[in-house]
Amino acid sequence: MAGITEEQTRQVAEIARLILSEEEVKKFTKQLQQFVQYAEQLNEVSTDHVAPTSRIEHTKNVLRDDVVKQWISRDEALKNVPEHKDGLIKVPAILD
């Protein structure tokens, strides 16, 4: 791949809403080129026998099973609220 140009560095800076001096553009262009060269080393790795994957760890669902259980009744829950109406909790309005 061709190296990163100063114009490309300016475009990246504009997208990131950064204002760079000419000195910073030169500095970051060099750093971006080094980064791209480093990342291109991945092209040298053989992946012929590697299955495609979206995750690198082999985790399974670690959540507990859903278990149906008896809960408190509506009346019991409404005993603890300051104000309720028609079986619903009444709260102050936040919009007019």
C-alpha positions as CSV (number, residue, x, y, z in Angstrom):
1,M,0.0,0.0,0.0
2,A,1.2,3.5,-0.7
3,G,2.1,5.7,2.2
4,I,-0.2,8.1,3.9
5,T,-0.1,11.6,2.3
6,E,-0.3,14.9,4.2
7,E,-3.6,15.6,2.4
8,Q,-5.0,12.3,3.9
9,T,-3.8,13.4,7.3
10,R,-5.6,16.7,6.9
11,Q,-8.7,14.9,5.9
12,V,-8.6,12.7,9.0
13,A,-8.0,15.8,11.1
14,E,-11.0,17.5,9.6
15,I,-13.2,14.5,10.2
16,A,-12.0,14.5,13.8
17,R,-12.5,18.2,14.0
18,L,-8.9,18.8,14.8
19,I,-7.0,21.9,13.8
20,L,-3.4,21.0,13.0
21,S,-0.4,23.1,12.3
22,E,1.8,22.3,9.3
23,E,4.4,20.8,11.8
24,E,1.7,18.6,13.3
25,V,0.5,17.5,9.9
26,K,4.1,16.3,9.0
27,K,4.5,14.6,12.4
28,F,1.1,12.8,12.3
29,T,1.6,11.8,8.7
30,K,4.8,10.0,9.6
31,Q,3.1,8.4,12.6
32,L,0.1,7.3,10.5
33,Q,2.5,5.8,7.9
34,Q,4.3,3.8,10.7
35,F,0.9,2.6,12.0
36,V,-0.3,1.4,8.6
37,Q,3.1,-0.3,7.9
38,Y,2.7,-2.1,11.3
39,A,-0.9,-3.1,10.6
40,E,0.1,-4.4,7.1
41,Q,2.2,-7.1,8.8
42,L,-1.1,-8.9,9.4
43,N,-1.3,-9.6,5.6
44,E,1.8,-11.8,6.0
45,V,0.0,-14.1,8.5
46,S,-1.4,-17.3,7.1
47,T,-5.1,-17.7,8.0
48,D,-5.9,-20.6,5.7
49,H,-6.8,-22.9,8.6
50,V,-8.5,-20.4,10.8
51,A,-12.3,-20.4,10.9
52,P,-14.0,-17.0,10.7
53,T,-15.2,-15.7,14.0
54,S,-16.8,-12.7,15.6
55,R,-15.3,-13.3,19.0
56,I,-11.9,-14.5,20.1
57,E,-12.9,-15.9,23.5
58,H,-15.0,-19.0,23.9
59,T,-17.5,-17.7,26.4
60,K,-20.9,-19.2,26.7
61,N,-24.1,-17.6,28.1
62,V,-23.2,-17.0,31.8
63,L,-26.6,-15.8,32.8
64,R,-28.8,-17.8,35.0
65,D,-31.8,-19.6,33.7
66,D,-35.1,-17.7,34.0
67,V,-37.2,-19.2,36.8
68,V,-40.8,-18.3,37.3
69,K,-41.5,-17.5,40.9
70,Q,-44.2,-15.9,43.0
71,W,-43.8,-12.1,43.5
72,I,-45.5,-9.6,45.7
73,S,-49.0,-8.6,44.7
74,R,-49.9,-5.3,43.1
75,D,-51.6,-4.2,46.3
76,E,-48.6,-5.0,48.4
77,A,-46.3,-3.0,46.0
78,L,-48.7,-0.1,46.1
79,K,-48.6,0.0,49.9
80,N,-45.1,1.6,49.7
81,V,-45.8,4.4,47.2
82,P,-46.8,7.9,48.3
83,E,-49.6,8.2,45.7
84,H,-51.3,5.8,43.3
85,K,-54.5,5.7,41.2
86,D,-56.2,2.9,39.4
87,G,-53.5,0.4,40.3
88,L,-50.7,2.6,38.9
89,I,-48.0,4.6,40.7
90,K,-48.7,8.3,40.3
91,V,-45.6,10.5,39.8
92,P,-45.2,14.3,39.2
93,A,-45.4,15.4,35.6
94,I,-42.1,16.3,34.0
95,L,-43.6,17.7,30.8
96,D,-46.3,20.3,30.4
